[in-house]
Amino acid sequence: MNTQQSHNIAERAYLIWEQMGRPDGQALEHWLRAETALATESAASLPNSEPAAKMPRRARRTRA
């Protein structure tokens, strides 16, 4: 994990902490929720690749 990723997670964890009413003793939970949210958002922004089931099938050989 690089410094920018840590910074982004810390910012998101802070926002979560504020939204939860600034409770004490839940920093790890907020960090993990932030980390998961950012990873999910990052994965969602990647270009979609077609699942194998939707890819064209190879032409079957025909017997002569």
All heavy atoms as TSV, in Angstrom:
chain	resi	resn	atom	element	x	y	z
A	1	MET	N	N	0.856	-1.166	0.000
A	1	MET	CA	C	0.000	0.000	0.000
A	1	MET	C	C	0.904	1.231	0.000
A	1	MET	O	O	1.837	1.317	0.775
A	1	MET	CB	C	-0.889	-0.021	1.233
A	1	MET	CG	C	-1.774	1.187	1.341
A	1	MET	SD	S	-2.865	1.209	2.785
A	1	MET	CE	C	-3.597	-0.372	2.735
A	2	ASN	N	N	0.589	2.157	-0.894
A	2	ASN	CA	C	1.422	3.355	-0.959
A	2	ASN	C	C	0.838	4.482	-0.104
A	2	ASN	O	O	-0.249	4.356	0.464
A	2	ASN	CB	C	1.635	3.791	-2.411
A	2	ASN	CG	C	0.353	4.235	-3.091
A	2	ASN	OD1	O	-0.526	4.815	-2.463
A	2	ASN	ND2	N	0.236	3.963	-4.373
A	3	THR	N	N	1.559	5.561	-0.020
A	3	THR	CA	C	1.165	6.694	0.820
A	3	THR	C	C	-0.156	7.299	0.373
A	3	THR	O	O	-1.004	7.642	1.207
A	3	THR	CB	C	2.266	7.766	0.805
A	3	THR	OG1	O	3.498	7.159	1.202
A	3	THR	CG2	C	1.937	8.910	1.733
A	4	GLN	N	N	-0.376	7.400	-0.930
A	4	GLN	CA	C	-1.621	7.980	-1.435
A	4	GLN	C	C	-2.820	7.112	-1.067
A	4	GLN	O	O	-3.863	7.618	-0.665
A	4	GLN	CB	C	-1.556	8.174	-2.953
A	4	GLN	CG	C	-2.777	8.872	-3.532
A	4	GLN	CD	C	-2.974	10.273	-2.971
A	4	GLN	OE1	O	-2.035	11.044	-2.880
A	4	GLN	NE2	N	-4.189	10.600	-2.596
A	5	GLN	N	N	-2.667	5.801	-1.178
A	5	GLN	CA	C	-3.754	4.899	-0.798
A	5	GLN	C	C	-4.078	5.031	0.685
A	5	GLN	O	O	-5.252	5.093	1.069
A	5	GLN	CB	C	-3.385	3.451	-1.111
A	5	GLN	CG	C	-3.380	3.122	-2.591
A	5	GLN	CD	C	-2.821	1.732	-2.846
A	5	GLN	OE1	O	-1.852	1.319	-2.212
A	5	GLN	NE2	N	-3.425	1.032	-3.776
A	6	SER	N	N	-3.044	5.086	1.510
A	6	SER	CA	C	-3.243	5.251	2.953
A	6	SER	C	C	-3.958	6.554	3.260
A	6	SER	O	O	-4.851	6.601	4.114
A	6	SER	CB	C	-1.907	5.213	3.690
A	6	SER	OG	O	-1.316	3.954	3.568
A	7	HIS	N	N	-3.570	7.603	2.568
A	7	HIS	CA	C	-4.201	8.906	2.762
A	7	HIS	C	C	-5.687	8.852	2.372
A	7	HIS	O	O	-6.538	9.369	3.104
A	7	HIS	CB	C	-3.464	9.967	1.943
A	7	HIS	CG	C	-4.049	11.333	2.059
A	7	HIS	ND1	N	-3.915	12.109	3.189
A	7	HIS	CD2	C	-4.797	12.052	1.191
A	7	HIS	CE1	C	-4.556	13.252	3.001
A	7	HIS	NE2	N	-5.095	13.237	1.798
A	8	ASN	N	N	-5.983	8.232	1.244
A	8	ASN	CA	C	-7.373	8.125	0.787
A	8	ASN	C	C	-8.217	7.315	1.763
A	8	ASN	O	O	-9.361	7.677	2.064
A	8	ASN	CB	C	-7.438	7.493	-0.605
A	8	ASN	CG	C	-6.868	8.384	-1.677
A	8	ASN	OD1	O	-6.702	9.580	-1.489
A	8	ASN	ND2	N	-6.533	7.792	-2.807
A	9	ILE	N	N	-7.646	6.233	2.284
A	9	ILE	CA	C	-8.372	5.416	3.253
A	9	ILE	C	C	-8.602	6.203	4.537
A	9	ILE	O	O	-9.693	6.168	5.114
A	9	ILE	CB	C	-7.615	4.103	3.537
A	9	ILE	CG1	C	-7.592	3.236	2.272
A	9	ILE	CG2	C	-8.256	3.347	4.705
A	9	ILE	CD1	C	-6.647	2.050	2.352
A	10	ALA	N	N	-7.589	6.920	4.991
A	10	ALA	CA	C	-7.722	7.717	6.214
A	10	ALA	C	C	-8.805	8.780	6.063
A	10	ALA	O	O	-9.611	8.994	6.981
A	10	ALA	CB	C	-6.389	8.369	6.568
A	11	GLU	N	N	-8.856	9.438	4.916
A	11	GLU	CA	C	-9.897	10.446	4.687
A	11	GLU	C	C	-11.286	9.819	4.709
A	11	GLU	O	O	-12.211	10.353	5.309
A	11	GLU	CB	C	-9.678	11.149	3.345
A	11	GLU	CG	C	-8.584	12.165	3.353
A	11	GLU	CD	C	-8.468	12.904	2.037
A	11	GLU	OE1	O	-8.908	12.376	0.990
A	11	GLU	OE2	O	-7.935	14.022	2.055
A	12	ARG	N	N	-11.421	8.660	4.033
A	12	ARG	CA	C	-12.721	7.995	3.999
A	12	ARG	C	C	-13.107	7.492	5.385
A	12	ARG	O	O	-14.263	7.594	5.788
A	12	ARG	CB	C	-12.684	6.841	3.004
A	12	ARG	CG	C	-13.991	6.082	2.864
A	12	ARG	CD	C	-15.117	6.931	2.280
A	12	ARG	NE	N	-14.835	7.332	0.937
A	12	ARG	CZ	C	-15.252	6.675	-0.152
A	12	ARG	NH1	N	-15.980	5.596	-0.036
A	12	ARG	NH2	N	-14.947	7.128	-1.345
A	13	ALA	N	N	-12.139	6.959	6.133
A	13	ALA	CA	C	-12.412	6.485	7.487
A	13	ALA	C	C	-12.869	7.641	8.382
A	13	ALA	O	O	-13.773	7.475	9.214
A	13	ALA	CB	C	-11.169	5.813	8.079
A	14	TYR	N	N	-12.279	8.798	8.193
A	14	TYR	CA	C	-12.684	9.981	8.959
A	14	TYR	C	C	-14.131	10.351	8.650
A	14	TYR	O	O	-14.916	10.643	9.556
A	14	TYR	CB	C	-11.749	11.154	8.656
A	14	TYR	CG	C	-12.096	12.405	9.424
A	14	TYR	CD1	C	-11.671	12.567	10.740
A	14	TYR	CD2	C	-12.846	13.417	8.840
A	14	TYR	CE1	C	-11.992	13.707	11.454
A	14	TYR	CE2	C	-13.175	14.563	9.550
A	14	TYR	CZ	C	-12.744	14.709	10.860
A	14	TYR	OH	O	-13.073	15.834	11.572
A	15	LEU	N	N	-14.490	10.306	7.371
A	15	LEU	CA	C	-15.866	10.616	6.988
A	15	LEU	C	C	-16.850	9.602	7.589
A	15	LEU	O	O	-17.923	9.976	8.070
A	15	LEU	CB	C	-16.010	10.644	5.468
A	15	LEU	CG	C	-15.286	11.781	4.750
A	15	LEU	CD1	C	-15.397	11.599	3.241
A	15	LEU	CD2	C	-15.848	13.130	5.172
A	16	ILE	N	N	-16.461	8.345	7.574
A	16	ILE	CA	C	-17.305	7.305	8.168
A	16	ILE	C	C	-17.452	7.547	9.666
A	16	ILE	O	O	-18.555	7.455	10.227
A	16	ILE	CB	C	-16.725	5.905	7.887
A	16	ILE	CG1	C	-16.841	5.582	6.391
A	16	ILE	CG2	C	-17.425	4.836	8.726
A	16	ILE	CD1	C	-16.080	4.345	5.953
A	17	TRP	N	N	-16.348	7.875	10.323
A	17	TRP	CA	C	-16.361	8.167	11.758
A	17	TRP	C	C	-17.322	9.313	12.065
A	17	TRP	O	O	-18.124	9.227	12.995
A	17	TRP	CB	C	-14.936	8.507	12.203
A	17	TRP	CG	C	-14.795	8.977	13.624
A	17	TRP	CD1	C	-14.926	8.223	14.752
A	17	TRP	CD2	C	-14.480	10.298	14.045
A	17	TRP	NE1	N	-14.702	9.004	15.854
A	17	TRP	CE2	C	-14.428	10.281	15.456
A	17	TRP	CE3	C	-14.217	11.493	13.381
A	17	TRP	CZ2	C	-14.137	11.410	16.206
A	17	TRP	CZ3	C	-13.911	12.621	14.124
A	17	TRP	CH2	C	-13.878	12.576	15.519
A	18	GLU	N	N	-17.267	10.366	11.267
A	18	GLU	CA	C	-18.177	11.496	11.464
A	18	GLU	C	C	-19.623	11.088	11.237
A	18	GLU	O	O	-20.517	11.474	11.986
A	18	GLU	CB	C	-17.809	12.654	10.542
A	18	GLU	CG	C	-16.601	13.428	10.998
A	18	GLU	CD	C	-16.412	14.710	10.213
A	18	GLU	OE1	O	-16.648	14.710	8.989
A	18	GLU	OE2	O	-16.021	15.711	10.834
A	19	GLN	N	N	-19.874	10.322	10.174
A	19	GLN	CA	C	-21.235	9.894	9.862
A	19	GLN	C	C	-21.807	8.990	10.961
A	19	GLN	O	O	-23.019	8.979	11.178
A	19	GLN	CB	C	-21.269	9.140	8.533
A	19	GLN	CG	C	-21.022	10.022	7.333
A	19	GLN	CD	C	-20.839	9.226	6.052
A	19	GLN	OE1	O	-20.741	7.999	6.061
A	19	GLN	NE2	N	-20.787	9.943	4.934
A	20	MET	N	N	-20.955	8.246	11.635
A	20	MET	CA	C	-21.396	7.351	12.698
A	20	MET	C	C	-21.557	8.068	14.039
A	20	MET	O	O	-21.863	7.447	15.044
A	20	MET	CB	C	-20.395	6.197	12.857
A	20	MET	CG	C	-20.235	5.326	11.615
A	20	MET	SD	S	-21.740	4.459	11.122
A	20	MET	CE	C	-21.862	3.301	12.446
A	21	GLY	N	N	-21.328	9.373	14.057
A	21	GLY	CA	C	-21.500	10.143	15.282
A	21	GLY	C	C	-20.253	10.251	16.131
A	21	GLY	O	O	-20.328	10.508	17.324
A	22	ARG	N	N	-19.094	10.050	15.516
A	22	ARG	CA	C	-17.796	10.161	16.181
A	22	ARG	C	C	-17.635	9.249	17.398
A	22	ARG	O	O	-17.214	9.691	18.472
A	22	ARG	CB	C	-17.532	11.614	16.565
A	22	ARG	CG	C	-17.481	12.538	15.384
A	22	ARG	CD	C	-17.242	13.956	15.807
A	22	ARG	NE	N	-17.169	14.813	14.638
A	22	ARG	CZ	C	-16.876	16.083	14.683
A	22	ARG	NH1	N	-16.632	16.665	15.839
A	22	ARG	NH2	N	-16.824	16.805	13.582
A	23	PRO	N	N	-17.946	7.971	17.239
A	23	PRO	CA	C	-17.806	7.058	18.386
A	23	PRO	C	C	-16.347	6.751	18.697
A	23	PRO	O	O	-15.500	6.755	17.814
A	23	PRO	CB	C	-18.526	5.792	17.902
A	23	PRO	CG	C	-18.348	5.822	16.415
A	23	PRO	CD	C	-18.405	7.286	16.050
A	24	ASP	N	N	-16.071	6.477	19.955
A	24	ASP	CA	C	-14.719	6.110	20.385
A	24	ASP	C	C	-14.513	4.609	20.201
A	24	ASP	O	O	-15.455	3.817	20.282
A	24	ASP	CB	C	-14.504	6.454	21.857
A	24	ASP	CG	C	-14.403	7.950	22.094
A	24	ASP	OD1	O	-13.976	8.661	21.155
A	24	ASP	OD2	O	-14.752	8.398	23.200
A	25	GLY	N	N	-13.260	4.215	19.965
A	25	GLY	CA	C	-12.893	2.812	19.967
A	25	GLY	C	C	-13.270	2.009	18.732
A	25	GLY	O	O	-13.241	0.787	18.778
A	26	GLN	N	N	-13.604	2.655	17.631
A	26	GLN	CA	C	-13.989	1.921	16.432
A	26	GLN	C	C	-13.135	2.303	15.227
A	26	GLN	O	O	-13.543	2.137	14.086
A	26	GLN	CB	C	-15.467	2.159	16.122
A	26	GLN	CG	C	-16.383	1.637	17.211
A	26	GLN	CD	C	-17.837	1.889	16.883
A	26	GLN	OE1	O	-18.181	2.313	15.788
A	26	GLN	NE2	N	-18.695	1.638	17.842
A	27	ALA	N	N	-11.945	2.792	15.485
A	27	ALA	CA	C	-11.070	3.256	14.407
A	27	ALA	C	C	-10.751	2.143	13.407
A	27	ALA	O	O	-10.781	2.369	12.194
A	27	ALA	CB	C	-9.778	3.832	14.979
A	28	LEU	N	N	-10.477	0.944	13.907
A	28	LEU	CA	C	-10.150	-0.161	13.008
A	28	LEU	C	C	-11.340	-0.508	12.123
A	28	LEU	O	O	-11.185	-0.719	10.922
A	28	LEU	CB	C	-9.695	-1.393	13.785
A	28	LEU	CG	C	-9.356	-2.624	12.943
A	28	LEU	CD1	C	-8.243	-2.309	11.937
A	28	LEU	CD2	C	-8.972	-3.796	13.826
A	29	GLU	N	N	-12.530	-0.554	12.702
A	29	GLU	CA	C	-13.734	-0.831	11.912
A	29	GLU	C	C	-13.925	0.221	10.822
A	29	GLU	O	O	-14.225	-0.103	9.676
A	29	GLU	CB	C	-14.971	-0.869	12.810
A	29	GLU	CG	C	-16.248	-1.121	12.030
A	29	GLU	CD	C	-17.495	-1.047	12.900
A	29	GLU	OE1	O	-17.398	-1.183	14.126
A	29	GLU	OE2	O	-18.575	-0.846	12.325
A	30	HIS	N	N	-13.735	1.476	11.172
A	30	HIS	CA	C	-13.889	2.552	10.188
A	30	HIS	C	C	-12.833	2.448	9.096
A	30	HIS	O	O	-13.117	2.669	7.918
A	30	HIS	CB	C	-13.827	3.921	10.874
A	30	HIS	CG	C	-14.930	4.119	11.858
A	30	HIS	ND1	N	-14.768	4.906	12.965
A	30	HIS	CD2	C	-16.186	3.622	11.927
A	30	HIS	CE1	C	-15.890	4.902	13.672
A	30	HIS	NE2	N	-16.756	4.120	13.060
A	31	TRP	N	N	-11.615	2.117	9.477
A	31	TRP	CA	C	-10.533	1.956	8.496
A	31	TRP	C	C	-10.871	0.829	7.518
A	31	TRP	O	O	-10.746	0.983	6.310
A	31	TRP	CB	C	-9.214	1.670	9.208
A	31	TRP	CG	C	-8.060	1.513	8.269
A	31	TRP	CD1	C	-7.677	0.381	7.628
A	31	TRP	CD2	C	-7.164	2.539	7.827
A	31	TRP	NE1	N	-6.591	0.623	6.833
A	31	TRP	CE2	C	-6.249	1.948	6.939
A	31	TRP	CE3	C	-7.047	3.898	8.109
A	31	TRP	CZ2	C	-5.239	2.657	6.330
A	31	TRP	CZ3	C	-6.017	4.602	7.509
A	31	TRP	CH2	C	-5.138	3.989	6.618
A	32	LEU	N	N	-11.307	-0.302	8.060
A	32	LEU	CA	C	-11.618	-1.454	7.212
A	32	LEU	C	C	-12.807	-1.182	6.292
A	32	LEU	O	O	-12.815	-1.583	5.126
A	32	LEU	CB	C	-11.862	-2.697	8.071
A	32	LEU	CG	C	-10.651	-3.191	8.861
A	32	LEU	CD1	C	-11.047	-4.343	9.778
A	32	LEU	CD2	C	-9.519	-3.586	7.938
A	33	ARG	N	N	-13.810	-0.486	6.814
A	33	ARG	CA	C	-14.956	-0.121	5.971
A	33	ARG	C	C	-14.520	0.815	4.848
A	33	ARG	O	O	-14.950	0.678	3.713
A	33	ARG	CB	C	-16.050	0.540	6.809
A	33	ARG	CG	C	-16.815	-0.457	7.667
A	33	ARG	CD	C	-17.888	0.210	8.480
A	33	ARG	NE	N	-18.881	0.812	7.612
A	33	ARG	CZ	C	-19.860	1.603	8.032
A	33	ARG	NH1	N	-19.970	1.886	9.322
A	33	ARG	NH2	N	-20.725	2.109	7.197
A	34	ALA	N	N	-13.644	1.759	5.177
A	34	ALA	CA	C	-13.143	2.701	4.170
A	34	ALA	C	C	-12.315	1.970	3.123
A	34	ALA	O	O	-12.459	2.212	1.918
A	34	ALA	CB	C	-12.311	3.786	4.848
A	35	GLU	N	N	-11.463	1.073	3.575
A	35	GLU	CA	C	-10.618	0.305	2.668
A	35	GLU	C	C	-11.473	-0.528	1.707
A	35	GLU	O	O	-11.227	-0.560	0.497
A	35	GLU	CB	C	-9.707	-0.597	3.495
A	35	GLU	CG	C	-8.588	-1.237	2.743
A	35	GLU	CD	C	-7.652	-1.968	3.691
A	35	GLU	OE1	O	-8.121	-2.607	4.656
A	35	GLU	OE2	O	-6.438	-1.885	3.466
A	36	THR	N	N	-12.506	-1.180	2.235
A	36	THR	CA	C	-13.400	-1.986	1.413
A	36	THR	C	C	-14.165	-1.117	0.417
A	36	THR	O	O	-14.291	-1.474	-0.759
A	36	THR	CB	C	-14.386	-2.759	2.310
A	36	THR	OG1	O	-13.640	-3.598	3.183
A	36	THR	CG2	C	-15.346	-3.590	1.486
A	37	ALA	N	N	-14.672	0.011	0.876
A	37	ALA	CA	C	-15.430	0.897	-0.006
A	37	ALA	C	C	-14.569	1.405	-1.157
A	37	ALA	O	O	-15.004	1.412	-2.313
A	37	ALA	CB	C	-15.998	2.074	0.788
A	38	LEU	N	N	-13.362	1.813	-0.868
A	38	LEU	CA	C	-12.477	2.322	-1.909
A	38	LEU	C	C	-12.072	1.217	-2.885
A	38	LEU	O	O	-11.991	1.455	-4.095
A	38	LEU	CB	C	-11.244	2.984	-1.297
A	38	LEU	CG	C	-11.523	4.306	-0.580
A	38	LEU	CD1	C	-10.291	4.773	0.175
A	38	LEU	CD2	C	-11.981	5.368	-1.556
A	39	ALA	N	N	-11.842	0.016	-2.379
A	39	ALA	CA	C	-11.489	-1.098	-3.261
A	39	ALA	C	C	-12.656	-1.445	-4.176
A	39	ALA	O	O	-12.465	-1.720	-5.370
A	39	ALA	CB	C	-11.086	-2.313	-2.436
A	40	THR	N	N	-13.865	-1.418	-3.646
A	40	THR	CA	C	-15.059	-1.703	-4.442
A	40	THR	C	C	-15.247	-0.651	-5.516
A	40	THR	O	O	-15.529	-0.976	-6.671
A	40	THR	CB	C	-16.301	-1.769	-3.536
A	40	THR	OG1	O	-16.100	-2.789	-2.558
A	40	THR	CG2	C	-17.555	-2.070	-4.336
A	41	GLU	N	N	-15.072	0.609	-5.146
A	41	GLU	CA	C	-15.213	1.694	-6.117
A	41	GLU	C	C	-14.145	1.593	-7.199
A	41	GLU	O	O	-14.413	1.818	-8.371
A	41	GLU	CB	C	-15.115	3.050	-5.417
A	41	GLU	CG	C	-16.306	3.352	-4.543
A	41	GLU	CD	C	-16.096	4.576	-3.671
A	41	GLU	OE1	O	-15.103	5.307	-3.866
A	41	GLU	OE2	O	-16.940	4.805	-2.786
A	42	SER	N	N	-12.945	1.232	-6.800
A	42	SER	CA	C	-11.851	1.090	-7.754
A	42	SER	C	C	-12.132	-0.044	-8.730
A	42	SER	O	O	-11.913	0.094	-9.939
A	42	SER	CB	C	-10.545	0.830	-7.007
A	42	SER	OG	O	-9.494	0.651	-7.911
A	43	ALA	N	N	-12.619	-1.163	-8.226
A	43	ALA	CA	C	-12.936	-2.302	-9.093
A	43	ALA	C	C	-14.079	-1.966	-10.036
A	43	ALA	O	O	-14.080	-2.385	-11.193
A	43	ALA	CB	C	-13.279	-3.519	-8.243
A	44	ALA	N	N	-15.040	-1.193	-9.569
A	44	ALA	CA	C	-16.184	-0.828	-10.397
A	44	ALA	C	C	-15.780	0.114	-11.520
A	44	ALA	O	O	-16.448	0.163	-12.563
A	44	ALA	CB	C	-17.268	-0.180	-9.539
A	45	SER	N	N	-14.694	0.829	-11.339
A	45	SER	CA	C	-14.272	1.786	-12.367
A	45	SER	C	C	-13.410	1.148	-13.446
A	45	SER	O	O	-13.109	1.783	-14.458
A	45	SER	CB	C	-13.519	2.953	-11.727
A	45	SER	OG	O	-12.280	2.521	-11.228
A	46	LEU	N	N	-13.006	-0.119	-13.249
A	46	LEU	CA	C	-12.211	-0.804	-14.259
A	46	LEU	C	C	-13.086	-1.154	-15.459
A	46	LEU	O	O	-14.277	-1.400	-15.305
A	46	LEU	CB	C	-11.609	-2.093	-13.677
A	46	LEU	CG	C	-10.579	-1.914	-12.581
A	46	LEU	CD1	C	-10.171	-3.282	-12.034
A	46	LEU	CD2	C	-9.365	-1.177	-13.097
A	47	PRO	N	N	-12.496	-1.191	-16.654
A	47	PRO	CA	C	-13.288	-1.567	-17.824
A	47	PRO	C	C	-13.815	-2.990	-17.669
A	47	PRO	O	O	-13.122	-3.872	-17.182
A	47	PRO	CB	C	-12.303	-1.497	-18.989
A	47	PRO	CG	C	-11.030	-0.999	-18.452
A	47	PRO	CD	C	-11.125	-0.911	-16.964
A	48	ASN	N	N	-15.058	-3.161	-18.057
A	48	ASN	CA	C	-15.668	-4.484	-17.953
A	48	ASN	C	C	-15.149	-5.380	-19.055
A	48	ASN	O	O	-15.077	-4.995	-20.201
A	48	ASN	CB	C	-17.192	-4.385	-18.067
A	48	ASN	CG	C	-17.807	-3.710	-16.864
A	48	ASN	OD1	O	-17.236	-3.741	-15.784
A	48	ASN	ND2	N	-18.942	-3.097	-17.048
A	49	SER	N	N	-14.809	-6.585	-18.673
A	49	SER	CA	C	-14.449	-7.568	-19.685
A	49	SER	C	C	-15.618	-8.534	-19.785
A	49	SER	O	O	-16.307	-8.796	-18.819
A	49	SER	CB	C	-13.171	-8.302	-19.306
A	49	SER	OG	O	-13.353	-8.981	-18.090
A	50	GLU	N	N	-15.835	-9.039	-20.971
A	50	GLU	CA	C	-16.954	-9.930	-21.167
A	50	GLU	C	C	-16.686	-11.246	-20.466
A	50	GLU	O	O	-15.600	-11.795	-20.563
A	50	GLU	CB	C	-17.175	-10.188	-22.656
A	50	GLU	CG	C	-17.682	-8.980	-23.399
A	50	GLU	CD	C	-18.064	-9.330	-24.820
A	50	GLU	OE1	O	-18.567	-10.455	-25.040
A	50	GLU	OE2	O	-17.867	-8.488	-25.687
A	51	PRO	N	N	-17.681	-11.771	-19.778
A	51	PRO	CA	C	-17.499	-13.079	-19.169
A	51	PRO	C	C	-17.277	-14.134	-20.247
A	51	PRO	O	O	-17.717	-13.983	-21.379
A	51	PRO	CB	C	-18.813	-13.332	-18.440
A	51	PRO	CG	C	-19.516	-12.026	-18.398
A	51	PRO	CD	C	-18.937	-11.173	-19.478
A	52	ALA	N	N	-16.618	-15.190	-19.905
A	52	ALA	CA	C	-16.300	-16.239	-20.871
A	52	ALA	C	C	-17.559	-16.803	-21.523
A	52	ALA	O	O	-17.539	-17.181	-22.685
A	52	ALA	CB	C	-15.510	-17.348	-20.192
A	53	ALA	N	N	-18.648	-16.844	-20.788
A	53	ALA	CA	C	-19.878	-17.415	-21.335
A	53	ALA	C	C	-20.410	-16.598	-22.512
A	53	ALA	O	O	-21.094	-17.129	-23.379
A	53	ALA	CB	C	-20.938	-17.508	-20.252
A	54	LYS	N	N	-20.117	-15.316	-22.553
A	54	LYS	CA	C	-20.619	-14.465	-23.622
A	54	LYS	C	C	-19.659	-14.370	-24.801
A	54	LYS	O	O	-20.001	-13.791	-25.814
A	54	LYS	CB	C	-20.901	-13.060	-23.089
A	54	LYS	CG	C	-22.067	-13.010	-22.147
A	54	LYS	CD	C	-22.369	-11.578	-21.771
A	54	LYS	CE	C	-23.587	-11.506	-20.891
A	54	LYS	NZ	N	-23.924	-10.133	-20.563
A	55	MET	N	N	-18.488	-14.934	-24.651
A	55	MET	CA	C	-17.505	-14.864	-25.724
A	55	MET	C	C	-17.882	-15.854	-26.815
A	55	MET	O	O	-18.488	-16.888	-26.542
A	55	MET	CB	C	-16.111	-15.152	-25.188
A	55	MET	CG	C	-15.653	-14.097	-24.189
A	55	MET	SD	S	-14.026	-14.434	-23.586
A	55	MET	CE	C	-13.088	-13.722	-24.911
A	56	PRO	N	N	-17.566	-15.532	-28.057
A	56	PRO	CA	C	-17.930	-16.434	-29.141
A	56	PRO	C	C	-17.252	-17.786	-28.998
A	56	PRO	O	O	-16.111	-17.882	-28.588
A	56	PRO	CB	C	-17.438	-15.722	-30.403
A	56	PRO	CG	C	-16.716	-14.526	-29.962
A	56	PRO	CD	C	-16.862	-14.363	-28.503
A	57	ARG	N	N	-17.994	-18.814	-29.338
A	57	ARG	CA	C	-17.438	-20.164	-29.274
A	57	ARG	C	C	-16.640	-20.439	-30.528
A	57	ARG	O	O	-16.896	-19.866	-31.583
A	57	ARG	CB	C	-18.561	-21.186	-29.164
A	57	ARG	CG	C	-19.312	-21.075	-27.877
A	57	ARG	CD	C	-20.343	-22.158	-27.800
A	57	ARG	NE	N	-21.121	-21.988	-26.587
A	57	ARG	CZ	C	-22.024	-22.835	-26.182
A	57	ARG	NH1	N	-22.281	-23.913	-26.892
A	57	ARG	NH2	N	-22.685	-22.611	-25.084
A	58	ARG	N	N	-15.699	-21.317	-30.399
A	58	ARG	CA	C	-14.927	-21.707	-31.579
A	58	ARG	C	C	-15.832	-22.473	-32.529
A	58	ARG	O	O	-16.721	-23.196	-32.110
A	58	ARG	CB	C	-13.768	-22.604	-31.188
A	58	ARG	CG	C	-12.696	-21.915	-30.436
A	58	ARG	CD	C	-11.561	-22.875	-30.271
A	58	ARG	NE	N	-10.643	-22.395	-29.258
A	58	ARG	CZ	C	-9.637	-23.084	-28.811
A	58	ARG	NH1	N	-9.414	-24.305	-29.250
A	58	ARG	NH2	N	-8.833	-22.585	-27.911
A	59	ALA	N	N	-15.571	-22.288	-33.776
A	59	ALA	CA	C	-16.332	-23.042	-34.771
A	59	ALA	C	C	-16.001	-24.518	-34.640
A	59	ALA	O	O	-14.838	-24.885	-34.493
A	59	ALA	CB	C	-16.017	-22.548	-36.173
A	60	ARG	N	N	-17.025	-25.320	-34.653
A	60	ARG	CA	C	-16.785	-26.760	-34.529
A	60	ARG	C	C	-16.314	-27.322	-35.856
A	60	ARG	O	O	-16.731	-26.873	-36.921
A	60	ARG	CB	C	-18.055	-27.462	-34.107
A	60	ARG	CG	C	-18.495	-27.071	-32.729
A	60	ARG	CD	C	-19.655	-27.878	-32.295
A	60	ARG	NE	N	-20.094	-27.440	-30.995
A	60	ARG	CZ	C	-20.874	-28.130	-30.217
A	60	ARG	NH1	N	-21.308	-29.310	-30.613
A	60	ARG	NH2	N	-21.231	-27.670	-29.055
A	61	ARG	N	N	-15.470	-28.270	-35.741
A	61	ARG	CA	C	-14.991	-28.927	-36.962
A	61	ARG	C	C	-16.113	-29.802	-37.508
A	61	ARG	O	O	-16.798	-30.494	-36.774
A	61	ARG	CB	C	-13.782	-29.815	-36.660
A	61	ARG	CG	C	-12.568	-29.023	-36.288
A	61	ARG	CD	C	-11.416	-29.970	-36.114
A	61	ARG	NE	N	-10.287	-29.251	-35.552
A	61	ARG	CZ	C	-9.165	-29.819	-35.209
A	61	ARG	NH1	N	-9.014	-31.128	-35.336
A	61	ARG	NH2	N	-8.173	-29.103	-34.728
A	62	THR	N	N	-16.243	-29.763	-38.771
A	62	THR	CA	C	-17.218	-30.641	-39.418
A	62	THR	C	C	-16.490	-31.769	-40.114
A	62	THR	O	O	-15.391	-31.574	-40.628
A	62	THR	CB	C	-18.087	-29.873	-40.436
A	62	THR	OG1	O	-17.219	-29.267	-41.390
A	62	THR	CG2	C	-18.909	-28.798	-39.738
A	63	ARG	N	N	-17.091	-32.901	-40.086
A	63	ARG	CA	C	-16.464	-34.049	-40.741
A	63	ARG	C	C	-16.783	-34.014	-42.215
A	63	ARG	O	O	-17.888	-33.738	-42.628
A	63	ARG	CB	C	-16.956	-35.349	-40.141
A	63	ARG	CG	C	-16.502	-35.502	-38.721
A	63	ARG	CD	C	-16.923	-36.822	-38.169
A	63	ARG	NE	N	-16.540	-36.877	-36.754
A	63	ARG	CZ	C	-16.731	-37.912	-36.000
A	63	ARG	NH1	N	-17.285	-38.991	-36.482
A	63	ARG	NH2	N	-16.375	-37.875	-34.757
A	64	ALA	N	N	-15.798	-34.324	-43.009
A	64	ALA	CA	C	-15.986	-34.295	-44.462
A	64	ALA	C	C	-16.515	-35.587	-44.993
A	64	ALA	O	O	-16.564	-36.599	-44.464
A	64	ALA	CB	C	-14.666	-33.974	-45.151
